[in-house]
Amino acid sequence: VRAVVPPPRGATIAALERAVAASPDAPAALAALAQGYLDAELPGLAVAAVEGASYGPRGDAEVQHVYARGLLDVGRALGAQSAERAGLAACEHRGCAPHLQAGALRRLAFLDRLVAYGVEDPSAEPELCAVAYEASLRDTHLASR
């Protein structure tokens, strides 16, 4: 049987998978696994890991942030926008690290523009994706003044 993720990342992914199997309700383990899949350029597996998890860890802000990136990478901008909003709602309800909240706000500004331009899959519309990104940077910069 051939491994999906070659060494050395394969060993790291295997350890992350074991951690989720040992503690399926641990949000940190799920977020780390999904991030590991993204780092290995396997966004579909990141999305599947989150979607296959129980509701508890899925509601975590960090899990939703990683899930949003995975959804965006597989061409589901509207779903990514929804996940990022859910992550920010979790931050407001339970609190989260400032860097996580800042990153989620920046990505949400981009996703809001992307969805407003009617782009669901950024790889299919690279020009509009670039315009949305530039516009979101302007919006974020103006909001910080």
Stockholm file with secondary structure:
# STOCKHOLM 1.0

chainA/1-145         VRAVVPPPRGATIAALERAVAASPDAPAALAALAQGYLDAELPGLAVAAVEGASYGPRGDAEVQHVYARGLLDVGRALGAQSAERAGLAACEHRGCAPHLQAGALRRLAFLDRLVAYGVEDPSAEPELCAVAYEASLRDTHLASR
#=GR chainA/1-145 SS CCCSSCTTHHHHHHHHHHHHHHCTTCHHHHHHHHHHHHHTTCHHHHHHHHHTSCHHHHTSHHHHHHHHHHHHHTTCHHHHHHHHHHHHHHHHHHCCCHHHHHHHHHHHHHHHHHHHTTCSCGGGCHHHHHHHHHHHHHHHHHHHC
#=GC SS_cons         CCCSSCTTHHHHHHHHHHHHHHCTTCHHHHHHHHHHHHHTTCHHHHHHHHHTSCHHHHTSHHHHHHHHHHHHHTTCHHHHHHHHHHHHHHHHHHCCCHHHHHHHHHHHHHHHHHHHTTCSCGGGCHHHHHHHHHHHHHHHHHHHC
//
